[in-house]
């Protein structure tokens, strides 16, 4: 999944309200018609609660 970019993630989560849980992130990404690679990465996150987009980005790209 090296081809996942921060821009892909931002587009997938456009309109997201925080704090948010993992399920809400996945649901928003699907609503925004995100690519499966983005949805799968979000669904596989270990954390379950995120206070903002920076936390999501750190979890996605820094594990």
N, C-alpha and C positions, 0 to 999 in steps of 0.2 A: 504494500500500500504506500510505497514511497511517492507515488504520484498525487497523493492527497495534499492539497495546499491550504494555507490559512484562508485564502479567498473562497475556496470551496466550502470551508466550514462556516465562514461568515454568511455566505449566501444561503446555506442550508438552515441557519438559525435566525434568519432575518425575521424580525417581529417577536422574538422570544422575550418573555417577561421573566425576570429573575427576582428572587431565587427560584431555581428550577431543579427538578429531579431528573434522573437519567431517562425515565419513560417520557417525560414532557419534551426533552431534547429530541428523542427519537421521533416522537409524534410530529413535532414541528418540522423536522427535517423531511419527513415523508410528505407533510402538507405542502412544503416548498419544493417538492419533486426533486429532492437531492438524489445524487447518484448512490447506488448501493454501497460503494466503498465508504461513503460518509456515514450512512445509516448504520452500517455494520461496526464501524469504529466507535460511534457514539454508544451503540448498544453493548459494546464490549468493555466500556469504561468500568473501572473498579469502584470509583467514587459514585455516590448516589445523589449528592446534593451539591449544587454549584451556585455561588453568589453572583456570578457575572460572566460575561464572555471571556474574560482573561483567564479565569479558572478553567473553563472548558478547554480553551486553547492549550493551556499548560498540560492538562490531563491527556489530551489527544496527542500532542506532539512530544511530550517529555515523559509520558507514561507514568 
